[in-house]
Amino acid sequence: MKLHGYFRSSASFRVRIALNLKGVAYEDIPHHLVKGEQRAPDYLTVNPQGLVPALEVEGAVLTQSLAICEYLDERYPDPPLLPGGAIARAQVRAFAQVIACDIHPVQNLRVLKRVKALSDTGAAHIWARETIEEGLASCAELIAAQPGPYCFGAAVTLADIFLIPQLFNARRFDAAIPDRLLEAERACLTLDAFQRALPQNQPDAE
């Protein structure tokens, strides 16, 4: 199993957490996003979209972190990343999708490069911070009534896997983080699977 990623990519970070939680060994293949290595011709043959992560597994290439995490959950069901019950599963997926679909894409490297090109570098930082703060406030409201210590109770779910990398991004842009999300983060970071997935603990970390 080969994971194409980048140490600071939050989408790659999510997949590393899932792989670690499942106890699945993998080969890490870094692509430096700032240097544009994800657009190299040899990598485009792996993922024509030119993005990370991409997971080479069972003779196939899987892309998009949410799809990869759900594949891992189906292929390696223990520990489960989704709770029992259709409503609870939908709530966890919705939380993960707030991050994957509404927050992260609007503040990722590609978008910020375009914002910088149209204005000044300070505008890109403000853009990212406000986008993240708005999204995290919504995330906190989604789990306000849920018991801790994790996002949805006593077990790690897909929601936590998506939250922790986004909080890493939040700090890069000086964004405020609601207390309920910090509570979940504290619980997650006591786990080896999360610690080993941290950007600073990757072979390509600068």
N, C-alpha and C positions, 0 to 999 in steps of 0.2 A: 504494500500500500504506500503510495507516494502522495504527500501533501505539498502542493505548490502554494506558497504563501509569502508573507512578508512580516517581519517581527512586529511592526506597528500597525498592520492592517487589522481593524477590529473584526472584520468578517473572518479572517484567518484565525484570529484569537478565539472566536466562538467555536470553530471546528476543533482547534487544539484542546479546548476544555472538554468537548464532547468525546473526543478520542481518549483523553486521559481518564474521564469518568468511566468509560467502557473498558478501560484496560487494553486498548488496541494499540499495538506497536505500529509505527509508521516511519517512513523516511522523509525528512524535511528537505524541501528543495526551495530555497529562497529566491525571490525576484525583487530587486530593489525598485520600488514604485517611483520614488523621486527621480531616479536616474532613467526611468522609462523602460526598464528591462522587461516589463510585462507586455511590451509591444514588439519585442524581438521576434523575428520570423519563426524561430524554432518553438517559442512558447505559443505563438498563435496557431501552430498546428495542434497544440494540446487544447487550448481554449481560444477559439476564434474571437471571442468577445474581448480578449486582452485584459482580463481582470483576475484577481485572486480572491478567494481560494479556488483551486481545482483539485479534486481528489481522483487519482488513478487507482482503480480498484476493480478486480474481477474482469479485467479486459475492457473496462469502460472508463470514461472520464465524467465525473460528476461535478457540476458547478452550482453556484449559489449556496451560501452557507446554510440557509434554512432547509433546502432540499437535502443537503449533505447530512445535516444533523438528524433529519427525520429518517434518512436511509440508515444511518448508524443505529438509530433507536429500533428500527425494524429488524435489522440484521443482527444486532447484539442487544437483546431486550433487557438485560440486567446491568445496571439499575435503569429503570424506565425514566425517560425524560418528560413523559406526559402522564398526568394522573388518570385514575379511573373515572368513568362517567363522561358522557358527551358534553355536558355543560362545562364541567371543570376543564376538559381538554380544549374546548373552544376558547375559554377565558385565557388559558396559558398561551395558546397560539396567537390570540389577539394582542396580548402584551408583547410577545416576541415580534409581531408584525408592526407594532407601533415603532419599534426601534429599527427593524430591517427595512421597512417601507417608507416611513414618514420622517424619521430623524436622520439616520445615517446617510441615505442617498443625497440629501440636500446639503450636507456638510462634509462630504468626502473630498478627496484630493482633486478629482476631476472638476467638480463644481467650484471649489475654491480657486483653482487656477483660472477659471473663466471669470469669476468675480474680480480677482486681482487684475486681470487683463483689462477689465472695463472700468476699474477705479483705482484705489490705492490699497496697499497691503492691510492697512488698518480696517478697511471696510470688510475684507474677507473674515477677519477675526471676529468682528462684531456680528456679521451674518451667521457664522458658525455658532457663536455663543448663544445668540437669541433663539436660533433654531433648536439647539440642544435643550435650553432651559424650558422652552415651551413644551417640547416633547416629554421631557422628564417629569414636568409637573403633571402631565396627563397620565404618565405611567404610575406616579405615586397615587393619584386618585383611583386608578384601576385596582390597586391592591390595598387601599386604605382599610378595608374591612377584613382583609385576609390575615390570618394568624402568621406570626413569624416562626422561626427566624429568617427563612428564605422568602422569596416573593409570594409563594403560594403554600405556606405552611412549613411542615417539618422535613420536607424532602426537596432536594434540588430538582428543578424542572428546566425545560427549554427557556423559560422566562429569565432565570438566573444566568444561563449561558449567554443570553443576548444582552442582559443588563450590564454585566461586569465590564466587557470591552467598551460599551458605550460610556460608562463612567470614566474609563481611562481617557477617552476622547474628551469628555466634559472638562476634565482637569487641564488638558492641553489648551483649551480655549477659555479657561477661567470661568466656567459656567457654574451657577449655583446648583447644588444637589439636594433634593428633599431628604429629610431625616429618615423617612421610611425606606428609601432606597439605600441609604448609608447603612441601615440596619441589616438589610439583605447582603450588602457587600461585605460587611464585617464577618457574617456567618460563612459566606462563600470562601473568603480568603483564609479561613482556617483549614481548608481542604487542600490536600496535595495536588489534586487534579487542576485546580485553579492556579495554584502557585507555580506549577511547572509550565503552565500556558502563558504566564505573564510575558509581555514583550521584552522586558529586560533580561529574561531568562532564556531567550532564544539564541541559537548559534550566530544568527546574522545581526544581532542587536549591536547598535553603534554607541 
